[in-house]
Amino acid sequence: MSKVILDRNKCIGCGLCSNVSSDDFGFDGKATLIGGNETSLDIFEAERGDISGSERAASVCPVRAIRIED
């Protein structure tokens, strides 16, 4: 399992993450991490077995608001 981390503080609301991986990310004006838990102010984390969609989303994020940790 890997951890997907979304920092909504960095998010600029471009929506690319939800466009490339709608199973993992939503959009409400800023990115949302589906199934994520808020670990600190506007930082969300979720455990994932399949991170292929999250990796695609992280690669297109222009401000690097998404990261993956093993």
N, C-alpha and C positions, 0 to 999 in steps of 0.2 A: 504494500500500500504506500502511496505517496500522498503528500499533503499539498493541496492547492491553496494558495494564499492570495487574497484580493485586498489591496489597500485602496479603499474608496477615497481616501484623502488625495491620492495622486490622480484619480480618474478624472478625465476631462469630458466624459460623456459622448465620445465619438460613436459608440455602439458596435464597433468592429468585433469585440469579443462575442457578443450575443449573435452576431451575424454568422460567424464561423463555427460557433459551438453553442447552439441554443439548448442543448441538453444540460450544459454545465453553467451557462450564464444567462441571466435575464437583464432587463433594462428598465429603469424607472426614472430616467434622466441621467442616471449614472449606472455603472455596472452593478449587478447583484450576482452573488455566488449561490447557485441553487444548492440547497442542503447545507449551506455554510453556517457556522456559528460565529458570532461576534466575540473575538478574544480580547480586543481592546477597542478604543474609540475608532469606529469605521474600518477596522481590520477584521476580515472574515477568513475562516479556515474551514476546509472540508477534506476528509480522507477519501481518496479515490483509488480504485483498483485499475481502472482504465483511464489513463491521463492523456490519451491522444487528442481529444477535443480541447482539453485545457492547455496542452502544449501548443496547439495551433493558435488558440486565443492569446496566449502569452507572446507568441512570436509576432502577432500583428498589433499588439498594444503599443501605441506610439510613445507612451510615457512609462512603460514597464510597471504598470500597476498590478500585474499578475506574475506570480512566481511559483515554481514547483520545487518542493523539497522532498528528498527520499527519506 
